[in-house]
Structure formats: C-alpha cells, structure tokens
Amino acid sequence: MKRKNKLSKVILASNSPRRREILEQVGISFDVIPSDLEEVITQTEPNKIVLELSMQKAEDVYNKALKDILSSSDEENEHIIIAADTVVEVDGKIMGKPKDRQDAYNMINAIQGRTHNVLTGVTLIICNGFSNTRKISFYESTEVEIYDLTDEEINKYLDSDESYDKAGAYAVQGLFAAYVRKLNGDYYNVVGLPISRILRELRGML
C-alpha cells in the first residue's frame, strides 16, 4: 500500500494462521507481532465485546511492540496495525475457543440444526512515528446456518482436532464445510478477518 511517497508497513496483531492466509491471499505483505495482553471483558453485548477485545490487542501492539520499531527517523513510513477478535453468538451466548473436547461438543451441539451469528471486531491503527496516529474500530456480523448433525457426525468431526483453536469449535473453511447449509454475509468474516471491509476502511484513512 502506498500513499504519496510513504511506504505503509502492515503489522498483524495476531498469530492466527487463518488471518495470515487471508492477508496473503489478497497480496498484502505484513509482519506478525501478536498481542500477549490478557483479555479483559467489560462489555456484555457481542458486538461491543469483539470491538473491545480488538481495541485492546491493537493498542497493546502499538504501545509495546512499536516502541522497538518506530523512531524519529521513521516518521516518513506509515505503520498499519490490524487487530481482530472473532466470536460465535447463539441465543445471546458468546462462544470463544473450546477448552476441551466436551466444551467443543457442547458448542457444536448448540449450533447444529439452526442459525447462529459470527462476529469479528477489527481495530486499525495507522501511525507515522508516535506523532500522528489515526484509529478506527468496526465489526462485521455474518449469519451461518448449520444442518442437523448426529452425535456420530459431531464426534467424527471432533476426532479431526480441527475444533480446538476456533471460535465456536469449527472451521468453516475446513472439514466443517460439509455441514454448513448457507451463509448470509461475509464468508471471510467467519474465517476470522473481513478483508474487504478492512481494505475499504483503510482506503478512507490513507
């Protein structure tokens, strides 16, 4: 990404391989500096929770990691931090990543045969050194309808070990695609990064 003669360096504040793959897919070069901040949730509504968590991650990388990168001689280069947090919501209940197999089973059992929402909060921070900083946060929500699943199908899926680092205990881009009836909204939002919205927001900020 270029603006006037400034080079924009993109920093992904996440270790998620799915988010890395999405950025690579659209041809964005980036560095990974994950946030190690302990998450603190003060909100209760799903959309506000993902916004709060994405902001915490972005600000953590900005306040800590970028101090080792930015200097007065780097004022001409823009750094873009992308932070995101994804949750699954059903009946007002938030589902993050499962703690164990039983937790994963309970999550999939709760969403099978019905529609649920996947929400991703995104915070973008653009900075030239520490003197000029712009920030925006937004969220995307996608409806996902799942076919009815038998206990055998759920347990077979859990045997794949695909569930355990995914919000809601499933990967729409993986084996679980066999059980997704339809999506209403951004597919990449369900994967973990609403890339089209991100690029359009950045276009308005740069």
Phi, psi and chi 1 to 4 in degrees:
 res  aa     phi    psi   chi1   chi2   chi3   chi4
   1 MET       -  133.9  -63.3  177.4 -175.5      -
   2 LYS  -131.7  145.3  -69.2 -176.1  177.6  179.9
   3 ARG  -140.6  117.4  178.9 -170.4  179.9 -131.2
   4 LYS    55.4 -121.8  -64.2 -178.6  178.2  176.4
   5 ASN  -112.5   17.6  -67.9  -45.3      -      -
   6 LYS   -92.6  137.0  -65.2 -177.3  178.6  179.4
   7 LEU   -92.1  125.3  176.3   64.3      -      -
   8 SER   -93.6  120.1  -66.4      -      -      -
   9 LYS  -101.9  119.8  -61.2 -179.9  179.5  179.5
  10 VAL   -91.6  133.2  177.1      -      -      -
  11 ILE  -122.3  120.7  -62.8  168.8      -      -
  12 LEU   -92.2  119.2  177.3   62.9      -      -
  13 ALA   -88.6   52.4      -      -      -      -
  14 SER  -160.6  145.8  172.1      -      -      -
  15 ASN   -93.9    3.1  -94.8  -33.6      -      -
  16 SER   -62.5  121.8  165.5      -      -      -
  17 PRO   -65.7  -29.8   19.9  -30.2      -      -
  18 ARG   -65.7  -43.3  -83.9   80.2   56.4 -169.2
  19 ARG   -66.4  -38.1  -67.4 -176.5  178.7  127.2
  20 ARG   -62.3  -43.4  -67.1 -160.6  -58.8  -93.8
  21 GLU   -63.4  -37.2  -71.5  167.4    2.4      -
  22 ILE   -66.7  -44.1  -67.8  171.5      -      -
  23 LEU   -63.0  -42.1  -70.5  178.5      -      -
  24 GLU   -64.2  -37.3  -70.1  167.8   -6.6      -
  25 GLN   -60.6  -35.9 -178.5  177.3  -23.5      -
  26 VAL   -96.1   12.1  -63.4      -      -      -
  27 GLY    80.0   25.8      -      -      -      -
  28 ILE   -96.0  126.0  -65.4  176.9      -      -
  29 SER   -84.5  140.6  -61.0      -      -      -
  30 PHE  -158.4  161.4   60.9   94.8      -      -
  31 ASP  -109.5  154.2  -66.1  -40.1      -      -
  32 VAL  -107.8  121.2  174.2      -      -      -
  33 ILE  -131.8   90.9  -55.9  178.8      -      -
  34 PRO   -71.4  149.3   26.7  -34.4      -      -
  35 SER   -81.0  134.9  169.0      -      -      -
  36 ASP  -109.6   18.8   56.9    2.9      -      -
  37 LEU   -70.3  137.5 -171.4   71.4      -      -
  38 GLU   -72.2  125.8 -177.4  176.7   -8.5      -
  39 GLU   -68.9  135.7  -64.3  179.0  -11.2      -
  40 VAL  -126.1  117.4  177.3      -      -      -
  41 ILE  -104.5  120.9  -61.0  174.1      -      -
  42 THR  -113.5  -13.7   63.8      -      -      -
  43 GLN   -89.3  166.1  -59.2  -66.6  -30.7      -
  44 THR  -121.1  -24.5   56.1      -      -      -
  45 GLU   -85.0  137.1  -61.8  176.9   24.9      -
  46 PRO   -52.3  -44.6  -27.7   35.3      -      -
  47 ASN   -66.0  -35.9   61.0  -39.6      -      -
  48 LYS   -73.9  -30.6  -67.6 -178.1  179.2  179.0
  49 ILE   -65.5  -47.7  -71.0  173.6      -      -
  50 VAL   -67.7  -32.9  -67.9      -      -      -
  51 LEU   -65.7  -44.8  -75.0  173.5      -      -
  52 GLU   -61.5  -44.1 -179.4  176.2   44.7      -
  53 LEU   -70.2  -38.3  -66.7  177.4      -      -
  54 SER   -66.2  -37.4   74.0      -      -      -
  55 MET   -65.6  -40.4  -76.6 -171.6  -81.4      -
  56 GLN   -60.7  -44.0  -71.4  176.8   10.8      -
  57 LYS   -65.2  -45.9  -67.5  175.2 -178.9  178.4
  58 ALA   -64.3  -44.2      -      -      -      -
  59 GLU   -69.0  -31.8  -70.0  172.1   -5.1      -
  60 ASP   -64.3  -45.9  178.6   50.6      -      -
  61 VAL   -65.9  -40.7  170.7      -      -      -
  62 TYR   -62.6  -47.7  173.9   75.5      -      -
  63 ASN   -74.1  -29.3  -70.1  -34.1      -      -
  64 LYS  -106.3  -64.8  -64.4  178.4 -178.6  177.6
  65 ALA   -65.6  -39.4      -      -      -      -
  66 LEU   -69.7  -18.8  -82.7 -173.3      -      -
  67 LYS   -62.7  -25.6  -70.3 -179.5 -179.5  178.9
  68 ASP   -85.3  -10.3  -63.4  -32.1      -      -
  69 ILE  -106.8  -45.8  -63.2  174.7      -      -
  70 LEU   -82.1  143.9  -60.8  179.1      -      -
  71 SER  -148.4  172.5   65.2      -      -      -
  72 SER   -62.2  -26.3   58.4      -      -      -
  73 SER   -80.6   -5.4   62.4      -      -      -
  74 ASP  -106.6   15.6 -155.9   24.7      -      -
  75 GLU   -63.0  -26.0  -70.4  -75.3  -31.5      -
  76 GLU   -80.0  -12.7  -69.7  -56.8  -49.9      -
  77 ASN  -100.2  135.1  -69.9  -26.8      -      -
  78 GLU   -90.2  138.1  -70.4  178.0  -38.5      -
  79 HIS  -113.7  128.5  -71.0   76.4      -      -
  80 ILE  -113.4  117.5  -58.6  172.5      -      -
  81 ILE   -97.8  129.2  -59.2  171.6      -      -
  82 ILE  -116.4  118.4  -58.9  175.2      -      -
  83 ALA  -126.3  142.5      -      -      -      -
  84 ALA  -145.6  154.9      -      -      -      -
  85 ASP  -143.0  132.1 -168.2   84.4      -      -
  86 THR  -120.7  135.8  -57.9      -      -      -
  87 VAL  -135.8  159.9  -60.7      -      -      -
  88 VAL  -106.7  135.9  167.8      -      -      -
  89 GLU  -124.6  130.0  178.9  -90.6  -35.6      -
  90 VAL  -141.4  126.1   57.4      -      -      -
  91 ASP    54.4   36.2  -66.2  -26.0      -      -
  92 GLY    79.4   -1.9      -      -      -      -
  93 LYS   -95.2  133.8 -179.2  179.6  178.1 -179.1
  94 ILE   -91.2  133.3  -63.9  -63.0      -      -
  95 MET  -117.5  119.3  -63.7 -179.2 -177.1      -
  96 GLY   -97.8 -140.1      -      -      -      -
  97 LYS   -84.2  139.4  -62.1  175.6 -177.6  178.2
  98 PRO   -69.0  147.4   25.9  -34.1      -      -
  99 LYS   -80.4  -33.4  -59.3  172.7 -175.3  175.9
 100 ASP  -158.4 -174.9   51.1   33.3      -      -
 101 ARG   -62.6  -42.5 -175.2 -175.9  178.2  100.3
 102 GLN   -63.3  -39.8 -175.0   60.1   51.5      -
 103 ASP   -63.9  -42.3 -164.2   25.4      -      -
 104 ALA   -63.7  -41.9      -      -      -      -
 105 TYR   -59.7  -46.1  176.6   91.3      -      -
 106 ASN   -61.6  -38.9  -67.6  -19.5      -      -
 107 MET   -65.4  -48.3  -71.7 -177.6 -178.6      -
 108 ILE   -67.3  -37.4  -65.9  176.5      -      -
 109 ASN   -63.5  -31.9 -168.9   48.6      -      -
 110 ALA   -74.2  -26.8      -      -      -      -
 111 ILE  -100.8  -13.7   63.6  173.3      -      -
 112 GLN   -70.2  142.2   60.8   94.5   13.1      -
 113 GLY    77.1   15.2      -      -      -      -
 114 ARG  -157.6 -177.0   56.4  176.9  -55.5  179.5
 115 THR  -106.4  139.2  -61.1      -      -      -
 116 HIS  -134.0  173.2   64.3  -85.7      -      -
 117 ASN  -112.8  140.5  -63.3  -50.1      -      -
 118 VAL  -113.9  123.0  178.2      -      -      -
 119 LEU  -117.4  133.8  -62.8   96.6      -      -
 120 THR  -123.4  122.8  -61.4      -      -      -
 121 GLY   -94.1  139.1      -      -      -      -
 122 VAL  -129.6  134.9  176.3      -      -      -
 123 THR  -122.5  129.8  -65.5      -      -      -
 124 LEU  -114.3  128.3  -53.3  172.4      -      -
 125 ILE  -120.7  125.8  -62.8  178.3      -      -
 126 ILE  -114.5  128.2  -60.4  178.0      -      -
 127 CYS  -142.0  146.6   50.9      -      -      -
 128 ASN  -113.5  100.4  -55.8  109.1      -      -
 129 GLY    61.9 -146.9      -      -      -      -
 130 PHE  -107.4    4.1  -74.5  102.8      -      -
 131 SER   -91.3  -20.0   62.1      -      -      -
 132 ASN  -138.3  104.5 -177.9   14.2      -      -
 133 THR  -129.7  134.1  -57.7      -      -      -
 134 ARG  -124.4  144.9  -71.9  152.8  -75.9  159.7
 135 LYS  -142.4  142.8  177.4  171.0   64.9  174.6
 136 ILE  -144.4  144.2 -171.7  171.8      -      -
 137 SER  -129.2  143.6  -65.5      -      -      -
 138 PHE  -155.8  170.8   61.0   87.6      -      -
 139 TYR  -137.6  155.7   76.2   92.7      -      -
 140 GLU  -121.9  146.0  -76.1  -72.4  -34.8      -
 141 SER  -128.5  133.0  179.7      -      -      -
 142 THR  -127.0  132.3  -56.2      -      -      -
 143 GLU   -85.6  133.8  -69.5 -176.7  -15.3      -
 144 VAL  -127.3  124.8 -176.1      -      -      -
 145 GLU  -105.8  129.9 -175.6  176.4  -13.2      -
 146 ILE  -111.1  139.6  -53.6  -59.2      -      -
 147 TYR   -66.6  163.2  -78.2  108.8      -      -
 148 ASP   -63.3  137.1  -69.2  -34.4      -      -
 149 LEU  -121.8  142.1  -85.0   70.8      -      -
 150 THR   -84.3  164.8   64.8      -      -      -
 151 ASP   -58.6  -36.9  -79.7   -7.6      -      -
 152 GLU   -63.9  -41.9 -179.2 -179.7    0.7      -
 153 GLU   -66.5  -40.7  -74.0  173.9  -40.6      -
 154 ILE   -63.0  -47.4  -65.6  174.9      -      -
 155 ASN   -67.6  -34.6  -78.9  -59.4      -      -
 156 LYS   -64.2  -40.5 -178.1  179.3  178.9 -179.6
 157 TYR   -65.2  -42.9  177.1   66.3      -      -
 158 LEU   -63.9  -28.2  -66.1  178.3      -      -
 159 ASP   -64.2  -19.7  -72.3  -18.3      -      -
 160 SER   -77.7  -13.0   72.0      -      -      -
 161 ASP    65.2   16.2  -69.5  -25.0      -      -
 162 GLU   -76.6  -18.3 -170.4  176.5   82.5      -
 163 SER   -76.4  -27.8  -63.7      -      -      -
 164 TYR   -79.1  -11.8  -59.8  110.3      -      -
 165 ASP  -120.8   29.0   63.4  -19.8      -      -
 166 LYS  -120.8  137.1  -46.0  -67.6 -168.2  -53.9
 167 ALA   -62.3  130.6      -      -      -      -
 168 GLY    78.9    0.3      -      -      -      -
 169 ALA    70.9   24.0      -      -      -      -
 170 TYR  -147.0  157.7   74.7   89.1      -      -
 171 ALA  -118.3  111.0      -      -      -      -
 172 VAL   -64.1  -25.5   69.1      -      -      -
 173 GLN   -90.5    2.0   75.4  -80.3   15.7      -
 174 GLY  -112.2 -144.9      -      -      -      -
 175 LEU   -62.4  -26.9  -63.4  172.4      -      -
 176 PHE   -69.7  -10.8 -159.4   76.8      -      -
 177 ALA   -56.4  -25.4      -      -      -      -
 178 ALA   -65.0  -17.4      -      -      -      -
 179 TYR  -112.3    2.9  -51.5  118.5      -      -
 180 VAL   -88.8  116.6  177.5      -      -      -
 181 ARG   -77.3  -46.7 -173.6  171.1 -174.1  -88.5
 182 LYS  -166.4  161.3   64.6  179.4  178.3  179.4
 183 LEU  -121.2  144.5  -68.0  173.0      -      -
 184 ASN  -125.8   94.6 -179.0   18.1      -      -
 185 GLY   136.1 -158.9      -      -      -      -
 186 ASP   -81.0  117.4 -174.3  -13.6      -      -
 187 TYR   -59.8  -44.2  165.2   81.2      -      -
 188 TYR   -67.8  -22.5  -69.8   99.4      -      -
 189 ASN   -63.3  -37.9 -178.3   57.0      -      -
 190 VAL   -69.9  -36.1 -177.3      -      -      -
 191 VAL   -66.4  -31.8 -179.5      -      -      -
 192 GLY   137.5   -2.3      -      -      -      -
 193 LEU  -154.1  107.6 -160.5   66.2      -      -
 194 PRO   -75.2   80.2   28.7  -34.8      -      -
 195 ILE   -64.6  -37.6 -171.7   62.1      -      -
 196 SER   -62.3  -44.4  -66.4      -      -      -
 197 ARG   -64.7  -40.0  174.5   76.8 -177.8  -85.7
 198 ILE   -59.8  -47.7  -71.8  171.2      -      -
 199 LEU   -64.0  -36.6  -66.2  176.3      -      -
 200 ARG   -72.2  -36.7  -83.8  149.5 -174.6   76.4
 201 GLU   -66.0  -40.9  -65.9  -69.3  -12.3      -
 202 LEU   -64.4  -37.5  -75.0  173.5      -      -
 203 ARG   -59.7  -35.4 -172.6  177.2  -60.9  166.2
 204 GLY   -78.8  -18.5      -      -      -      -
 205 MET   -93.7  -28.6  -64.3  172.0   72.2      -
 206 LEU   -84.4      -  -67.0  172.5      -      -
